[in-house]
Amino acid sequence: MSNRNESLPILVVDLDGTLIKSDMLLESFWSSFARDWRTPFFAASGLMRGRAALKARLANRWPPDVSTLPYSREVLDFIESWRDSGGKTALVTASDQRIADRIAQHLGIFDEAHGSDGETNLKGPAKAAFLVERFGENAFYYAGDTTADLPVWEAAAGAVTVGLKPALKAKVDAMHPKATHLAPPKSSLPAIMKAMRPHQWLKNLLIFFPLLAAHILDTGSLIQAALAFVAFSLVASSVYLLNDLLDLDADRSHPRKCRRPLASGAMPLSQGMVIMPILLIAGVAIAIMLAPLFLLVLAVYYLLTLTYSLWLKRKPIIDICTLASLYTLRVAAGGAATDIPLSVWLLAFSAFLFFSLAAVKRQAELVDMANRGLEVVAGRGYRVGDLPIVAQMATASGFVAVLVMMLYLNEPSVMTRYHNPTLIWGACLILLYWIARMILISQRGKMEDDPVVFAARDRVSQIAFILIIGLFIGAGL
């Protein structure tokens, strides 16, 4: 015996911005782009035949994982309450029919699902006409979120809105005074700031490293380094947004990364796509004020990061080498911005130290996967069984960095630059301890972030750095 209430109109629910805090067209694009760099060309070809054709083409290539999409808990609760009251529900979306079917099957809360068919884009007036034909005029309630839904609300018996701004909310209330309003809009500024990852800018302090190594602390050089820091930070934030767009599926499967603004739906994908080039342009505009060589280094950093995001991050060991290069490029950027030539010793020390830290980063990810009972790292080319090898690479490279520093102490120039060079041996021992401790912490699963960011927040690391700087200062007195 059916428990359906036939007198209750069917509840029709939109997908983009309503059921999910995202846009399936953009989700499909980035899901495909993350796996095939040719996606923009395929998308352009599909768009020439219309938006419905574009959606069909993307849905057929690398569709996103519907089980991890950022569903609105408030909307899901409303749908379940409607069903508990005996009402029927339908998912009707402008997304492709295959996407609609997968989501309906995954959630199990819809009696039927309808989407675009590759020719007709089921949106706005087209959706209103479809619903009137299928259910009748004023025979359904409609849950939506944008101006494009106004023709649908006009043909509906009742309205449910999600995240409407006051102006649009007033229009809906004029049609349906008893409309239900869910999930009031929130300011996106906190999400934007979080997505820019300002805490990661700590890594860009490496730009000041050449100044410190060369004992050059005049005002002009410090201003140049500061401008380079700002430019690098803006470009890096642009890269972080791009990487988050490409890693949506992988981030949503991660216990911590799933809380990132783009992955969680706190920040619309469209907003991220707009802010990303703005940050890049702002960073380049500041970089133009500095030496041309700095702009070249910044361009290499951006292109290398783009290649890493699209391809290299899935290549074992190569990804670690790339991360180490990105760290070293920050040091090179500092030298380029301040016109300070980098010594072979500094480059060698940086290469080995940052290879070690990059390996520690992968080690931490593998330990986390092992603790969660997973074998393969999503979006990476590693297996949990690779953990001992990665840990060995981190240890060996870190210790070689200390060895390079010790060999540097035997250079004749060191004897003339420092009055008490023997104090630097103490700095070598502290660095040796710090590297070993970082590897141990990572192995114990207590490192949840980038090693450089972790070190900046870690009290023991802060003390170690202060002692190392103090010993170098003391050696020069």
Contacts in CASP RR format, 6 or more apart in sequence:
PFRMAT RR
TARGET T0000
AUTHOR 0000-0000-0000
METHOD contacts of the structure
MODEL  1
MSNRNESLPILVVDLDGTLIKSDMLLESFWSSFARDWRTPFFAASGLMRG
RAALKARLANRWPPDVSTLPYSREVLDFIESWRDSGGKTALVTASDQRIA
DRIAQHLGIFDEAHGSDGETNLKGPAKAAFLVERFGENAFYYAGDTTADL
PVWEAAAGAVTVGLKPALKAKVDAMHPKATHLAPPKSSLPAIMKAMRPHQ
WLKNLLIFFPLLAAHILDTGSLIQAALAFVAFSLVASSVYLLNDLLDLDA
DRSHPRKCRRPLASGAMPLSQGMVIMPILLIAGVAIAIMLAPLFLLVLAV
YYLLTLTYSLWLKRKPIIDICTLASLYTLRVAAGGAATDIPLSVWLLAFS
AFLFFSLAAVKRQAELVDMANRGLEVVAGRGYRVGDLPIVAQMATASGFV
AVLVMMLYLNEPSVMTRYHNPTLIWGACLILLYWIARMILISQRGKMEDD
PVVFAARDRVSQIAFILIIGLFIGAGL
3 86 0 8 1.000
4 86 0 8 1.000
4 87 0 8 1.000
4 88 0 8 1.000
5 85 0 8 1.000
5 86 0 8 1.000
5 87 0 8 1.000
8 82 0 8 1.000
8 85 0 8 1.000
8 86 0 8 1.000
8 87 0 8 1.000
8 88 0 8 1.000
9 135 0 8 1.000
9 139 0 8 1.000
9 140 0 8 1.000
9 141 0 8 1.000
9 157 0 8 1.000
9 158 0 8 1.000
10 87 0 8 1.000
10 88 0 8 1.000
10 89 0 8 1.000
10 90 0 8 1.000
10 111 0 8 1.000
10 135 0 8 1.000
10 139 0 8 1.000
10 140 0 8 1.000
10 141 0 8 1.000
11 79 0 8 1.000
11 82 0 8 1.000
11 87 0 8 1.000
11 88 0 8 1.000
11 89 0 8 1.000
11 90 0 8 1.000
11 140 0 8 1.000
11 141 0 8 1.000
11 143 0 8 1.000
11 160 0 8 1.000
12 89 0 8 1.000
12 90 0 8 1.000
12 92 0 8 1.000
12 131 0 8 1.000
12 135 0 8 1.000
12 140 0 8 1.000
12 141 0 8 1.000
12 142 0 8 1.000
12 143 0 8 1.000
12 152 0 8 1.000
12 156 0 8 1.000
13 19 0 8 1.000
13 75 0 8 1.000
13 79 0 8 1.000
13 89 0 8 1.000
13 90 0 8 1.000
13 91 0 8 1.000
13 92 0 8 1.000
13 110 0 8 1.000
13 143 0 8 1.000
13 144 0 8 1.000
14 92 0 8 1.000
14 93 0 8 1.000
14 142 0 8 1.000
14 143 0 8 1.000
14 144 0 8 1.000
14 145 0 8 1.000
14 149 0 8 1.000
15 24 0 8 1.000
15 91 0 8 1.000
15 93 0 8 1.000
15 94 0 8 1.000
15 95 0 8 1.000
15 99 0 8 1.000
15 100 0 8 1.000
15 103 0 8 1.000
16 22 0 8 1.000
16 23 0 8 1.000
16 24 0 8 1.000
16 25 0 8 1.000
16 93 0 8 1.000
16 94 0 8 1.000
16 95 0 8 1.000
16 145 0 8 1.000
17 23 0 8 1.000
17 72 0 8 1.000
17 144 0 8 1.000
17 145 0 8 1.000
17 146 0 8 1.000
17 162 0 8 1.000
18 72 0 8 1.000
18 75 0 8 1.000
18 143 0 8 1.000
18 144 0 8 1.000
18 145 0 8 1.000
18 162 0 8 1.000
19 71 0 8 1.000
19 72 0 8 1.000
19 75 0 8 1.000
19 76 0 8 1.000
19 91 0 8 1.000
19 103 0 8 1.000
19 143 0 8 1.000
20 69 0 8 1.000
20 70 0 8 1.000
20 71 0 8 1.000
20 72 0 8 1.000
21 70 0 8 1.000
21 71 0 8 1.000
21 72 0 8 1.000
21 264 0 8 1.000
21 265 0 8 1.000
21 266 0 8 1.000
21 268 0 8 1.000
22 69 0 8 1.000
22 70 0 8 1.000
22 265 0 8 1.000
22 268 0 8 1.000
22 269 0 8 1.000
23 268 0 8 1.000
23 269 0 8 1.000
23 270 0 8 1.000
24 55 0 8 1.000
24 64 0 8 1.000
24 93 0 8 1.000
24 95 0 8 1.000
24 96 0 8 1.000
24 99 0 8 1.000
25 51 0 8 1.000
25 54 0 8 1.000
25 55 0 8 1.000
25 58 0 8 1.000
25 95 0 8 1.000
26 269 0 8 1.000
26 270 0 8 1.000
26 273 0 8 1.000
27 64 0 8 1.000
27 69 0 8 1.000
27 248 0 8 1.000
27 269 0 8 1.000
28 55 0 8 1.000
28 58 0 8 1.000
28 59 0 8 1.000
28 61 0 8 1.000
28 62 0 8 1.000
28 63 0 8 1.000
28 64 0 8 1.000
28 96 0 8 1.000
28 99 0 8 1.000
29 39 0 8 1.000
29 43 0 8 1.000
29 58 0 8 1.000
30 245 0 8 1.000
30 246 0 8 1.000
30 248 0 8 1.000
30 269 0 8 1.000
31 62 0 8 1.000
31 63 0 8 1.000
31 64 0 8 1.000
31 248 0 8 1.000
31 249 0 8 1.000
32 39 0 8 1.000
32 42 0 8 1.000
32 43 0 8 1.000
32 58 0 8 1.000
32 61 0 8 1.000
32 62 0 8 1.000
32 63 0 8 1.000
33 39 0 8 1.000
33 40 0 8 1.000
33 246 0 8 1.000
33 310 0 8 1.000
34 62 0 8 1.000
34 246 0 8 1.000
34 247 0 8 1.000
34 248 0 8 1.000
34 249 0 8 1.000
34 310 0 8 1.000
35 62 0 8 1.000
36 42 0 8 1.000
36 61 0 8 1.000
36 62 0 8 1.000
37 310 0 8 1.000
37 311 0 8 1.000
39 58 0 8 1.000
39 61 0 8 1.000
39 62 0 8 1.000
42 57 0 8 1.000
42 58 0 8 1.000
42 61 0 8 1.000
43 54 0 8 1.000
43 57 0 8 1.000
43 58 0 8 1.000
45 57 0 8 1.000
46 53 0 8 1.000
46 54 0 8 1.000
46 57 0 8 1.000
47 53 0 8 1.000
47 54 0 8 1.000
50 121 0 8 1.000
51 94 0 8 1.000
51 116 0 8 1.000
51 121 0 8 1.000
52 96 0 8 1.000
52 116 0 8 1.000
52 117 0 8 1.000
52 118 0 8 1.000
52 119 0 8 1.000
52 120 0 8 1.000
52 121 0 8 1.000
52 122 0 8 1.000
53 118 0 8 1.000
53 119 0 8 1.000
55 94 0 8 1.000
55 95 0 8 1.000
55 96 0 8 1.000
55 99 0 8 1.000
55 116 0 8 1.000
55 118 0 8 1.000
55 121 0 8 1.000
56 96 0 8 1.000
56 116 0 8 1.000
56 117 0 8 1.000
56 118 0 8 1.000
58 96 0 8 1.000
59 95 0 8 1.000
59 96 0 8 1.000
59 98 0 8 1.000
59 99 0 8 1.000
60 98 0 8 1.000
63 98 0 8 1.000
63 99 0 8 1.000
63 102 0 8 1.000
64 248 0 8 1.000
64 249 0 8 1.000
65 249 0 8 1.000
65 252 0 8 1.000
65 253 0 8 1.000
66 99 0 8 1.000
66 102 0 8 1.000
66 103 0 8 1.000
66 106 0 8 1.000
67 106 0 8 1.000
68 249 0 8 1.000
68 252 0 8 1.000
68 253 0 8 1.000
68 258 0 8 1.000
69 103 0 8 1.000
69 252 0 8 1.000
70 252 0 8 1.000
70 263 0 8 1.000
70 264 0 8 1.000
70 265 0 8 1.000
71 107 0 8 1.000
72 162 0 8 1.000
72 182 0 8 1.000
72 183 0 8 1.000
74 162 0 8 1.000
74 182 0 8 1.000
74 183 0 8 1.000
75 143 0 8 1.000
75 162 0 8 1.000
75 182 0 8 1.000
75 183 0 8 1.000
76 107 0 8 1.000
76 109 0 8 1.000
78 143 0 8 1.000
78 160 0 8 1.000
78 180 0 8 1.000
78 182 0 8 1.000
79 89 0 8 1.000
79 109 0 8 1.000
79 110 0 8 1.000
80 109 0 8 1.000
82 89 0 8 1.000
83 89 0 8 1.000
83 109 0 8 1.000
88 111 0 8 1.000
89 109 0 8 1.000
89 110 0 8 1.000
89 111 0 8 1.000
90 110 0 8 1.000
90 111 0 8 1.000
90 112 0 8 1.000
90 113 0 8 1.000
90 114 0 8 1.000
90 140 0 8 1.000
91 100 0 8 1.000
91 103 0 8 1.000
91 104 0 8 1.000
91 110 0 8 1.000
91 112 0 8 1.000
91 113 0 8 1.000
91 114 0 8 1.000
92 100 0 8 1.000
92 113 0 8 1.000
92 114 0 8 1.000
92 115 0 8 1.000
92 122 0 8 1.000
92 127 0 8 1.000
92 130 0 8 1.000
92 131 0 8 1.000
93 99 0 8 1.000
93 100 0 8 1.000
93 113 0 8 1.000
93 114 0 8 1.000
93 115 0 8 1.000
93 116 0 8 1.000
93 122 0 8 1.000
94 115 0 8 1.000
94 116 0 8 1.000
94 121 0 8 1.000
94 122 0 8 1.000
94 123 0 8 1.000
94 124 0 8 1.000
94 127 0 8 1.000
95 115 0 8 1.000
95 116 0 8 1.000
96 115 0 8 1.000
96 116 0 8 1.000
96 117 0 8 1.000
96 118 0 8 1.000
97 113 0 8 1.000
97 114 0 8 1.000
97 115 0 8 1.000
97 116 0 8 1.000
97 117 0 8 1.000
99 115 0 8 1.000
100 113 0 8 1.000
100 114 0 8 1.000
100 115 0 8 1.000
101 113 0 8 1.000
103 113 0 8 1.000
104 110 0 8 1.000
104 112 0 8 1.000
104 113 0 8 1.000
114 122 0 8 1.000
114 130 0 8 1.000
114 134 0 8 1.000
115 122 0 8 1.000
116 122 0 8 1.000
116 123 0 8 1.000
120 126 0 8 1.000
122 130 0 8 1.000
123 148 0 8 1.000
124 148 0 8 1.000
124 149 0 8 1.000
124 150 0 8 1.000
124 151 0 8 1.000
124 152 0 8 1.000
125 151 0 8 1.000
127 149 0 8 1.000
127 151 0 8 1.000
127 152 0 8 1.000
128 151 0 8 1.000
128 152 0 8 1.000
128 154 0 8 1.000
128 155 0 8 1.000
131 140 0 8 1.000
131 142 0 8 1.000
131 152 0 8 1.000
131 155 0 8 1.000
131 156 0 8 1.000
132 155 0 8 1.000
137 155 0 8 1.000
138 155 0 8 1.000
138 156 0 8 1.000
138 157 0 8 1.000
139 157 0 8 1.000
140 156 0 8 1.000
140 157 0 8 1.000
141 156 0 8 1.000
141 157 0 8 1.000
141 158 0 8 1.000
141 159 0 8 1.000
141 160 0 8 1.000
142 149 0 8 1.000
142 152 0 8 1.000
142 153 0 8 1.000
142 156 0 8 1.000
142 158 0 8 1.000
142 159 0 8 1.000
142 160 0 8 1.000
143 159 0 8 1.000
143 160 0 8 1.000
143 161 0 8 1.000
143 162 0 8 1.000
143 182 0 8 1.000
144 152 0 8 1.000
144 153 0 8 1.000
144 160 0 8 1.000
144 161 0 8 1.000
144 162 0 8 1.000
145 161 0 8 1.000
145 162 0 8 1.000
145 163 0 8 1.000
145 164 0 8 1.000
146 168 0 8 1.000
147 168 0 8 1.000
150 171 0 8 1.000
150 172 0 8 1.000
153 159 0 8 1.000
153 172 0 8 1.000
153 175 0 8 1.000
153 176 0 8 1.000
154 175 0 8 1.000
156 176 0 8 1.000
158 176 0 8 1.000
158 178 0 8 1.000
158 179 0 8 1.000
159 172 0 8 1.000
159 175 0 8 1.000
159 176 0 8 1.000
159 179 0 8 1.000
159 180 0 8 1.000
160 179 0 8 1.000
160 180 0 8 1.000
160 181 0 8 1.000
160 182 0 8 1.000
161 168 0 8 1.000
161 169 0 8 1.000
161 172 0 8 1.000
161 179 0 8 1.000
161 180 0 8 1.000
161 181 0 8 1.000
161 182 0 8 1.000
162 182 0 8 1.000
162 183 0 8 1.000
163 181 0 8 1.000
163 182 0 8 1.000
163 183 0 8 1.000
163 184 0 8 1.000
163 185 0 8 1.000
164 172 0 8 1.000
164 181 0 8 1.000
164 185 0 8 1.000
165 185 0 8 1.000
169 181 0 8 1.000
172 179 0 8 1.000
173 179 0 8 1.000
188 266 0 8 1.000
188 267 0 8 1.000
188 268 0 8 1.000
188 271 0 8 1.000
191 261 0 8 1.000
191 266 0 8 1.000
191 267 0 8 1.000
192 261 0 8 1.000
192 267 0 8 1.000
192 271 0 8 1.000
192 272 0 8 1.000
192 275 0 8 1.000
194 260 0 8 1.000
194 261 0 8 1.000
194 266 0 8 1.000
194 267 0 8 1.000
195 240 0 8 1.000
195 241 0 8 1.000
195 244 0 8 1.000
195 260 0 8 1.000
195 261 0 8 1.000
195 262 0 8 1.000
195 267 0 8 1.000
195 272 0 8 1.000
195 275 0 8 1.000
196 237 0 8 1.000
196 240 0 8 1.000
196 241 0 8 1.000
196 275 0 8 1.000
196 279 0 8 1.000
197 237 0 8 1.000
197 240 0 8 1.000
198 233 0 8 1.000
198 237 0 8 1.000
199 453 0 8 1.000
200 236 0 8 1.000
200 237 0 8 1.000
200 240 0 8 1.000
200 450 0 8 1.000
200 453 0 8 1.000
201 229 0 8 1.000
201 233 0 8 1.000
201 236 0 8 1.000
201 237 0 8 1.000
202 452 0 8 1.000
202 453 0 8 1.000
202 456 0 8 1.000
203 236 0 8 1.000
203 327 0 8 1.000
203 330 0 8 1.000
203 450 0 8 1.000
203 452 0 8 1.000
203 453 0 8 1.000
204 229 0 8 1.000
204 232 0 8 1.000
204 233 0 8 1.000
204 236 0 8 1.000
204 330 0 8 1.000
205 229 0 8 1.000
206 327 0 8 1.000
206 330 0 8 1.000
206 331 0 8 1.000
206 334 0 8 1.000
207 225 0 8 1.000
207 228 0 8 1.000
207 229 0 8 1.000
207 232 0 8 1.000
207 330 0 8 1.000
207 331 0 8 1.000
207 333 0 8 1.000
207 334 0 8 1.000
207 335 0 8 1.000
207 337 0 8 1.000
208 225 0 8 1.000
208 229 0 8 1.000
208 334 0 8 1.000
209 330 0 8 1.000
209 331 0 8 1.000
209 334 0 8 1.000
209 346 0 8 1.000
209 350 0 8 1.000
210 331 0 8 1.000
210 334 0 8 1.000
210 335 0 8 1.000
210 338 0 8 1.000
210 340 0 8 1.000
210 342 0 8 1.000
210 346 0 8 1.000
211 217 0 8 1.000
211 221 0 8 1.000
211 222 0 8 1.000
211 225 0 8 1.000
211 334 0 8 1.000
211 338 0 8 1.000
211 340 0 8 1.000
212 469 0 8 1.000
213 343 0 8 1.000
213 346 0 8 1.000
214 340 0 8 1.000
215 417 0 8 1.000
216 338 0 8 1.000
216 340 0 8 1.000
221 338 0 8 1.000
221 340 0 8 1.000
224 290 0 8 1.000
224 337 0 8 1.000
224 338 0 8 1.000
225 334 0 8 1.000
225 337 0 8 1.000
225 338 0 8 1.000
227 286 0 8 1.000
227 289 0 8 1.000
227 290 0 8 1.000
227 337 0 8 1.000
228 287 0 8 1.000
228 290 0 8 1.000
228 294 0 8 1.000
228 333 0 8 1.000
228 334 0 8 1.000
228 336 0 8 1.000
228 337 0 8 1.000
228 338 0 8 1.000
230 283 0 8 1.000
230 286 0 8 1.000
231 283 0 8 1.000
231 284 0 8 1.000
231 286 0 8 1.000
231 287 0 8 1.000
231 290 0 8 1.000
231 294 0 8 1.000
231 298 0 8 1.000
232 283 0 8 1.000
232 298 0 8 1.000
232 301 0 8 1.000
232 330 0 8 1.000
232 333 0 8 1.000
234 279 0 8 1.000
234 280 0 8 1.000
234 282 0 8 1.000
234 283 0 8 1.000
234 286 0 8 1.000
235 279 0 8 1.000
235 280 0 8 1.000
235 283 0 8 1.000
235 284 0 8 1.000
235 287 0 8 1.000
235 298 0 8 1.000
235 301 0 8 1.000
235 302 0 8 1.000
237 279 0 8 1.000
238 276 0 8 1.000
238 277 0 8 1.000
238 279 0 8 1.000
238 280 0 8 1.000
238 283 0 8 1.000
238 302 0 8 1.000
239 302 0 8 1.000
239 305 0 8 1.000
239 306 0 8 1.000
239 309 0 8 1.000
241 262 0 8 1.000
241 272 0 8 1.000
241 275 0 8 1.000
241 276 0 8 1.000
241 279 0 8 1.000
242 276 0 8 1.000
242 306 0 8 1.000
242 309 0 8 1.000
243 305 0 8 1.000
243 309 0 8 1.000
244 251 0 8 1.000
244 260 0 8 1.000
244 261 0 8 1.000
244 262 0 8 1.000
244 263 0 8 1.000
245 262 0 8 1.000
245 269 0 8 1.000
245 272 0 8 1.000
245 273 0 8 1.000
245 276 0 8 1.000
246 309 0 8 1.000
246 310 0 8 1.000
247 257 0 8 1.000
247 263 0 8 1.000
247 309 0 8 1.000
247 379 0 8 1.000
248 262 0 8 1.000
248 263 0 8 1.000
249 378 0 8 1.000
250 257 0 8 1.000
250 378 0 8 1.000
250 379 0 8 1.000
251 257 0 8 1.000
251 258 0 8 1.000
251 260 0 8 1.000
251 262 0 8 1.000
251 263 0 8 1.000
252 258 0 8 1.000
252 263 0 8 1.000
253 378 0 8 1.000
254 378 0 8 1.000
255 372 0 8 1.000
256 448 0 8 1.000
257 263 0 8 1.000
258 264 0 8 1.000
261 267 0 8 1.000
262 269 0 8 1.000
262 272 0 8 1.000
280 302 0 8 1.000
283 298 0 8 1.000
284 295 0 8 1.000
284 298 0 8 1.000
287 294 0 8 1.000
287 295 0 8 1.000
287 298 0 8 1.000
288 295 0 8 1.000
290 336 0 8 1.000
290 337 0 8 1.000
291 336 0 8 1.000
291 337 0 8 1.000
291 339 0 8 1.000
293 336 0 8 1.000
294 333 0 8 1.000
294 334 0 8 1.000
294 335 0 8 1.000
294 336 0 8 1.000
294 337 0 8 1.000
296 336 0 8 1.000
297 329 0 8 1.000
297 332 0 8 1.000
297 333 0 8 1.000
297 336 0 8 1.000
298 333 0 8 1.000
300 329 0 8 1.000
301 326 0 8 1.000
301 329 0 8 1.000
301 330 0 8 1.000
301 333 0 8 1.000
304 322 0 8 1.000
304 325 0 8 1.000
304 326 0 8 1.000
304 329 0 8 1.000
305 326 0 8 1.000
307 322 0 8 1.000
308 319 0 8 1.000
308 322 0 8 1.000
308 323 0 8 1.000
308 326 0 8 1.000
312 318 0 8 1.000
312 319 0 8 1.000
312 322 0 8 1.000
313 319 0 8 1.000
313 322 0 8 1.000
313 379 0 8 1.000
313 380 0 8 1.000
314 379 0 8 1.000
314 380 0 8 1.000
314 381 0 8 1.000
315 381 0 8 1.000
316 380 0 8 1.000
316 381 0 8 1.000
316 382 0 8 1.000
316 386 0 8 1.000
317 393 0 8 1.000
319 358 0 8 1.000
319 362 0 8 1.000
319 380 0 8 1.000
319 381 0 8 1.000
320 355 0 8 1.000
320 358 0 8 1.000
320 359 0 8 1.000
320 362 0 8 1.000
320 390 0 8 1.000
320 393 0 8 1.000
321 355 0 8 1.000
321 358 0 8 1.000
323 354 0 8 1.000
323 358 0 8 1.000
323 361 0 8 1.000
324 351 0 8 1.000
324 354 0 8 1.000
324 355 0 8 1.000
324 357 0 8 1.000
324 358 0 8 1.000
325 354 0 8 1.000
327 350 0 8 1.000
327 354 0 8 1.000
327 357 0 8 1.000
327 358 0 8 1.000
327 452 0 8 1.000
328 347 0 8 1.000
328 350 0 8 1.000
328 351 0 8 1.000
328 354 0 8 1.000
331 342 0 8 1.000
331 346 0 8 1.000
331 347 0 8 1.000
331 350 0 8 1.000
332 342 0 8 1.000
334 340 0 8 1.000
335 341 0 8 1.000
335 342 0 8 1.000
345 404 0 8 1.000
345 407 0 8 1.000
345 408 0 8 1.000
345 411 0 8 1.000
348 404 0 8 1.000
349 401 0 8 1.000
349 404 0 8 1.000
349 405 0 8 1.000
349 408 0 8 1.000
352 397 0 8 1.000
352 398 0 8 1.000
352 400 0 8 1.000
352 401 0 8 1.000
352 404 0 8 1.000
353 397 0 8 1.000
353 398 0 8 1.000
353 401 0 8 1.000
353 435 0 8 1.000
355 393 0 8 1.000
355 397 0 8 1.000
355 398 0 8 1.000
356 393 0 8 1.000
356 394 0 8 1.000
356 395 0 8 1.000
356 397 0 8 1.000
356 398 0 8 1.000
356 401 0 8 1.000
356 435 0 8 1.000
357 394 0 8 1.000
357 438 0 8 1.000
357 451 0 8 1.000
357 452 0 8 1.000
359 390 0 8 1.000
359 391 0 8 1.000
359 393 0 8 1.000
359 394 0 8 1.000
359 397 0 8 1.000
360 394 0 8 1.000
360 438 0 8 1.000
360 439 0 8 1.000
360 442 0 8 1.000
360 447 0 8 1.000
360 451 0 8 1.000
361 450 0 8 1.000
361 451 0 8 1.000
362 380 0 8 1.000
362 382 0 8 1.000
362 390 0 8 1.000
363 387 0 8 1.000
363 390 0 8 1.000
363 391 0 8 1.000
363 394 0 8 1.000
363 439 0 8 1.000
363 442 0 8 1.000
363 443 0 8 1.000
364 442 0 8 1.000
364 445 0 8 1.000
364 447 0 8 1.000
364 448 0 8 1.000
364 451 0 8 1.000
365 377 0 8 1.000
365 380 0 8 1.000
365 382 0 8 1.000
366 377 0 8 1.000
366 382 0 8 1.000
366 384 0 8 1.000
366 385 0 8 1.000
366 386 0 8 1.000
366 387 0 8 1.000
366 390 0 8 1.000
367 387 0 8 1.000
367 442 0 8 1.000
367 443 0 8 1.000
367 444 0 8 1.000
367 445 0 8 1.000
368 445 0 8 1.000
368 448 0 8 1.000
369 375 0 8 1.000
369 376 0 8 1.000
369 377 0 8 1.000
369 384 0 8 1.000
370 384 0 8 1.000
370 387 0 8 1.000
371 445 0 8 1.000
373 384 0 8 1.000
374 384 0 8 1.000
375 383 0 8 1.000
375 384 0 8 1.000
376 382 0 8 1.000
376 383 0 8 1.000
376 384 0 8 1.000
377 383 0 8 1.000
377 384 0 8 1.000
382 390 0 8 1.000
391 439 0 8 1.000
391 442 0 8 1.000
391 443 0 8 1.000
394 439 0 8 1.000
394 442 0 8 1.000
395 435 0 8 1.000
395 436 0 8 1.000
395 439 0 8 1.000
398 435 0 8 1.000
399 432 0 8 1.000
399 435 0 8 1.000
401 431 0 8 1.000
401 435 0 8 1.000
402 428 0 8 1.000
402 431 0 8 1.000
402 432 0 8 1.000
402 435 0 8 1.000
405 424 0 8 1.000
405 427 0 8 1.000
405 428 0 8 1.000
405 431 0 8 1.000
406 425 0 8 1.000
406 428 0 8 1.000
408 414 0 8 1.000
409 421 0 8 1.000
409 424 0 8 1.000
409 425 0 8 1.000
409 428 0 8 1.000
414 421 0 8 1.000
414 424 0 8 1.000
415 421 0 8 1.000
417 476 0 8 1.000
418 424 0 8 1.000
418 475 0 8 1.000
418 476 0 8 1.000
419 475 0 8 1.000
419 476 0 8 1.000
419 477 0 8 1.000
420 474 0 8 1.000
420 475 0 8 1.000
420 476 0 8 1.000
420 477 0 8 1.000
421 475 0 8 1.000
422 475 0 8 1.000
423 471 0 8 1.000
423 472 0 8 1.000
423 474 0 8 1.000
423 475 0 8 1.000
424 471 0 8 1.000
424 472 0 8 1.000
424 475 0 8 1.000
426 471 0 8 1.000
427 467 0 8 1.000
427 468 0 8 1.000
427 471 0 8 1.000
427 472 0 8 1.000
430 464 0 8 1.000
430 467 0 8 1.000
430 468 0 8 1.000
430 471 0 8 1.000
431 464 0 8 1.000
431 468 0 8 1.000
433 464 0 8 1.000
434 455 0 8 1.000
434 460 0 8 1.000
434 461 0 8 1.000
434 464 0 8 1.000
437 460 0 8 1.000
438 447 0 8 1.000
438 451 0 8 1.000
438 454 0 8 1.000
438 455 0 8 1.000
438 461 0 8 1.000
441 447 0 8 1.000
441 454 0 8 1.000
442 451 0 8 1.000
447 454 0 8 1.000
448 454 0 8 1.000
449 457 0 8 1.000
454 461 0 8 1.000
455 461 0 8 1.000
455 462 0 8 1.000
455 465 0 8 1.000
456 462 0 8 1.000
END
